[in-house]
Amino acid sequence: MNHRVTSIRGPVPGPRSLELLARWARVEAQCTGYQAKVAWDHAHGVTVTDVDGNVYIDWTSGVLVTNLGHCPPELVKTVQEVAAKLLNNYECLHPWRVEAAEKLISVLPPHLDKCFFLTTGSEVVEGCLRIMKRKTGKWEIVSFYGGFHGRTYAALSAGGLPGPKKGYGPTVPGSIRVPFPYCYRCPFKAEPATCDLLCLDYLDDAVRAESTGSLAGVIVEPYLGAAGFIFPPEGWLKRLEQWLRAHAMLFTLDEVQSSYGRTGKFWAMEWEGLTPDLVSIGKGLGSGIPASAIAARSEVIGVLGPGEMSSTMGGNPLASAAVSVVVDIMKRDHPEQNALRIGALMKKRLQEMQEKSPYVGDVRGMGLVMGVELVKDKKTKEPAPDLTHKLIDVAAENGLLMGSVGVFGNVLRVAPPLVITEAEAHESLDIFEKALAML
Ligand SMILES: Cc1ncc(COP(=O)(O)O)c(C=O)c1O
């Protein structure tokens, strides 16, 4: 008999959580997404303890951030030591920044030989878009329906979800958005087995109709994250890369959430041997300490001269030290291998649940990033966002924390820290199965 790690002591949300939620609503704008109604107190590995003492298994990793598990002791120790020495000196050099850059370069494919540190994913995306325009002297960016690259202006303009753009007025001129292969809901009503990736042919039509002859670059996620963990069919990304090269465009791969082992390889670009000119990196880079980075070919990022890019917090000592420790742990422990192994067993069990449940329309993903798409009816595929929220609540009441994503808000995120054990995976799946049966 395995030892259970979850423990629910009373009603969820408990009294302390409820009290904090009420205080929060009085003082901070309530504009974040739907979450289980619990306030976290502390977390280690894959478990989270709330302020009422309930212990959950976490399928969120924050939002695919804490890949190495919550609060890994080496990361915490290093950050504490550095915090006592130096917190911020803006652009002035310190040893941690040099070491972080060296370590990051050491784990990148050789053609990406320069990096630059910032703090958020949106910031690095903005940087990549700016660099593609500066380097080519052109200004049109091709991006994808359902894409999410952040909430700042150029990033949301390249995005293909309505939420971040609502009420913002016109987006950045030169944004050309085209369909992404959301095969479960193919915009062309084609079948993946026989379509020969016809959505890629559509790129030519789109560009012919929309481009004024100023194509600078393409930005794409290896899989759509916020749109619902939508993975393109095998070969799609490689053919996209060939297409954009034929149009002399630069290539930004947005690996803000797909990197650091999440898909079962260190970088998602490894699966198809992609060679982007720029890669945006965030989330897992600091495994909980805010850090982001652009990785690039030196001749591409070299277009920026002195004084042309920096940010107040980018490359600060704490973030830099975290980046280095995270690389060290990744190289030593290879959590991406665990992600591949545990991900496969979790996917298998989720697919078995799909067979039985009237509401699970699709299960997709690789490594430890999987989406479970809920529908009201498997034939009509009508999205079920309300059931999705209900499932989040019922799962929390039983000891499992999940979040949701999706174009229609009906996709559950299965993205635990990469250090999850087989026993923890099964325990969390048992809770999920039970919650699903209670819908
Ligand atoms: C692929 C991708 N790019 C960019 C971002 C924006 O990152 P941040 O929220 O750190 O600005 C996200 C965040 O979820 C993301 O998933």
The ligand as an SDF file (V2000), in Angstrom:
LIG
                    3D

 16 16  0  0  0  0  0  0  0  0999 V2000
    4.2320   30.7860  -24.7150 C   0  0  0  0  0  0  0  0  0  0  0  0
    4.1680   31.9820  -23.8020 C   0  0  0  0  0  0  0  0  0  0  0  0
    4.7790   33.1180  -24.1720 N   0  0  0  0  0  0  0  0  0  0  0  0
    4.7680   34.2120  -23.3910 C   0  0  0  0  0  0  0  0  0  0  0  0
    4.1280   34.1990  -22.1750 C   0  0  0  0  0  0  0  0  0  0  0  0
    4.1150   35.4410  -21.3200 C   0  0  0  0  0  0  0  0  0  0  0  0
    4.8680   35.2530  -20.1760 O   0  0  0  0  0  0  0  0  0  0  0  0
    4.7100   36.2230  -18.9120 P   0  0  0  0  0  0  0  0  0  0  0  0
    3.3960   35.9500  -18.2850 O   0  0  0  0  0  0  0  0  0  0  0  0
    5.8590   35.8520  -18.0230 O   0  0  0  0  0  0  0  0  0  0  0  0
    4.8160   37.6230  -19.4220 O   0  0  0  0  0  0  0  0  0  0  0  0
    3.4940   33.0280  -21.7450 C   0  0  0  0  0  0  0  0  0  0  0  0
    2.8080   32.9870  -20.4330 C   0  0  0  0  0  0  0  0  0  0  0  0
    1.9930   32.1520  -20.1420 O   0  0  0  0  0  0  0  0  0  0  0  0
    3.5070   31.8910  -22.5830 C   0  0  0  0  0  0  0  0  0  0  0  0
    2.9070   30.7520  -22.2200 O   0  0  0  0  0  0  0  0  0  0  0  0
  1  2  1  0
  2  3  1  0
  2 15  2  0
  3  4  2  0
  4  5  1  0
  5  6  1  0
  5 12  2  0
  6  7  1  0
  7  8  1  0
  8  9  2  0
  8 10  1  0
  8 11  1  0
 12 13  1  0
 12 15  1  0
 13 14  2  0
 15 16  1  0
M  END
$$$$
